[in-house]
Amino acid sequence: MTAVRADTRQLSVPAGGAESAAALWRHARCNATFIMRTMTLQSIERRARGAEFDYGFRPMRNARWYKRAQAWLLSRTNRRYEVMVADEKRALLSPLAGTVLEIGPGGGNNLAFLQRQHGIRWIGVEPNPFFHERLRARGGRLGIEVDVRAATAEALPVADHSVDAVVSTLVLCSVHDPEAALREVRRVLRPGGRFVFVEHVAAPRGTGLCLAQRTLRPVWRAFSDNCHPDRDTGRLIAAAGFADVELRRFRLPVPIMGPHIAGVARV
């Protein structure tokens, strides 16, 4: 049976209050890592100019401009959010060592928290090809060799029990099959490996915020490439079969997606 230890608290963040609706997208780093079949990096990049995209928000899966816009916006406009979660990310990511696989790394914001002296070998599984050069450039600036692979969270392109850690930050809100993604995380982790996560989650049932999340879900998915603001990701992680789960709940001063979880699950 999985042991789950939860800590509920309010996260202290810089003053500034809730941001306008126009700024919501900046906080939803909901990277599309979902149902597109695994293919080689070279293959997906050759197809980037006119390819059919079969991941994320399906009505826009073939829209090259939409995928490019996602990459551009999420690489440049989520700085305030990153400041708010920096302490959580630092605590979770800086101890990692060995082979680290990140699902949906987007523009590579998490690379800055990894410690090169820990012998990091970083693999990024990112289906949006418009993020790939940004990832390589960021890794180069930080002195980290990055291995970018075009695949999805539901079909990770690595062998069983081959990585020491898996990282997910604002990704499980968007995958088409989160249960399958979590099974893949367990499959690729070595014995004793850890899954570290920071995710926005559903508000408690019966609250006004929960109702707002459910009401806005269709529009939210369209604007943030399949992000589900009302997904109960904490429950999914707890039920995924990990040997041990440490989970912290906190809330950020942002509309709709304020409730968050962060923690570590071990195999």
N, C-alpha and C positions, 0 to 999 in steps of 0.2 A: 504494500500500500504506500502511496506517495505521501510523504510528510510535507505539509505546507505550513510555513510560518509567515504570518502576515503582520505588517506594521502600517498603521494608518496615521498619517500626519499631514500637516499643511506645509508646503515648501515655501521658504522665504525667497522672494525674488526682488529684483530692483523695482523701484516705484515706477509707475507709468500707466497702471490701470488697464482695462480692457481695450483692445484695439478695435478699429472699425471693421465692418463686414468686409470691406475691400481688402483688408489685411489678413483675413482668415486663411486664405490659401498659402500665405507665407509660412504658416505654422504647421501645415499638414504635409510633412515630408513623407508622403505615403507612396513610396516607390512601387512601381508595377513590377512584380516578380512572380507572375502567376502561371498562366496555363500555356504559354508558348512552348513548343517543343524544344528540347535541348539541341543546340547546334554549335558548331565551332565559332569562335570569335570572328575569324576571317569571313565565314559565311554570312553571319548576321550583318557585318559591316559592309559587305558587298551589296547586301539587300537594303541598306538603310535609305537609299535614295528613293526607292519606290516600293518597298517591301510591304507586305501585309503584316500588321502587328496583331498578334493574337494573345494579348495579355492586357491586364488593366481594365479600363472601362471599355467594354466590348463594342458599343456603337461607334467609338472613335479609334478602334484598333488599327484601322487602315490609314488614319490621318497622320501623315508625316509631320505636318505643322504642329499638331497637338502634342506629339511625343517630343518634338524639338522644344516646344514651349514649356513642357513640363521640366525638361532638363535645364533649360535656361533659368526659369523662375526658381526652381528648388535649389539651384546652385548659388543663387545670388540674393534671394529675398527672405531667407529664414534666419537672419542673424540674431534677431531678438530672441527667438525661440531657443537657439543654440546657447545663448548666454544663460537663459533660465534653467536649462538642463545640464549645464557644464559640470556641476559638482556631482550629479548622479552619474554621468558618463565617465568622469575621471575615476570615481571610486570603483566602477565596474570594469573598465577597460584597461586601466594602467597596470593591473597585476597580470594580465594575460601574457602567456609565453608560448613559444612553439608555433604550430600551424594554426592560424586563425582564419576561419571562413566567415565572411559577412554576407548576409543575404540582403539584396536591395541597398547597396551602399550609396546609390545616388551620386552626388558630387564628392563623396569621400570625406565628409565632415568628421567622421570618427577616427580617421587615420592619425590625427594630431594627438590623440590620447594614448596611442600605443607606444611602448618603450622599445626602441631598437636594441637596447642592450639585453633584452630578454630573448633574443634569437627569433624574432618574429618572421614568419613566412605568411604573407597575407594573400588570401584568395577572395576576390569579390565576385559574387554571382549577381549580375545585373543585366536584365533583358533589354533595357532601353539603350540602343547603341549610341545615342547622343550624349550619354554620360561617360562613355569609355575614355575618350581623350582627356576629359576633365579629371578622371580618376588617375590616369597615368601622370598627368601634369602635377597633380597634388602630391602623389607619391614621390615624384622626382624632387619636388621642393623640400619634402620632409626627409629625403634620403631613405625611403622605404621602397623596396622592389614590390610592385603590384602585379598580380596575376589576375587579369580580368577575364571572366568566363561568361558567355552569353547563355543563360539558362534560367530556370524558374525555381522558386522555393519548393515546389512540389516534386521536382526532379533534379536534385543537386548533383552536379557532374563531378563527384569525387567518390572514391571507394568507401566501402563499409569501414567504420572504426579507424578513420584516417586523419582526423583533425582533433586538436586539443581543445578548441573552443569555437562556438558559433555565436555570432553577434546579430541581433535584430533590433533596430531602432526605428519606430514608426513604419513598420512593414507589414506586420500581421493584420493590421486593420484593413489591408487592401488585397490580400491574396484571395483567390477564388475558393480555395479549399484549405483553410488554416489547419484542420486536423491532419491532412496529408503533409503539409509543410512541417508540422511538428514531428510527425513520424520520420520524415527525412532527417530532421535535426538529430533525433535519437540514433538513427542508423549510422550517420557519419561520425558521431562522436566516439572517441576512444573511451575505454573504461576509466571512470574518474573525470572525464571531460565535463566541461560546463557550457551551458547555454545562458548567455547574458542578454538582457532585454530591457528596453525602455519603450513603452507603448502607451498611446492614449486609449481609453476604454470607455465603456458605457457608464453613464451615471446610474446611481442606485434606482431600482425600480420604484415607480410610484412618485418620483420627483418630477418637477416641471422640466428640469434639464433633460431627463430621460425622454419625456414626451417630445421635447424640441429636437433631440437627436433623431428620433424615429421619424418625425415629420419631415425633417430636412434631408434625410438620407438620400432620396433620389437625386436631388439637386447637388448635394455634397459629392456624391459619387462621380457625377459628370464633371465637376470642377476640379476634383483632386484624384482623377484616374483610379476610380473604384474604391476609394476610402469609405469605410463604413464607420460613422461616428458612434454608432450604438453597439458595436461588437464587444462582447464580454470576453476579452482576450485573457484576462486573469483566470477565469474559470476554465478556458480551453487549455491553458498551460498546466493548471493543476490536475486536469484529467488526462493529460497526455502520456502518463506512464513513467515520468521521471522518478528517480529514487528519492529525490529531495528537492523541494522548492522553497526558496526564500523570496518573499514578495513584499514590497513596500508600496503603499498607496499614498499618493499625494495629489495636490490640485494646483494647477497653474492659473494665473489670472488672464485667461483667454476665453473667448466665447466658444460654446458648443463642445470643444474638445479639451476642456480643462482637466477632467479626471484622468489620472495617469497611474501606471504601475512601473516599477523597476525592480529588477532582482536577478537571481541566479537559480537555474535548475541544473541538477547534476544527474548523470546516468549511473 
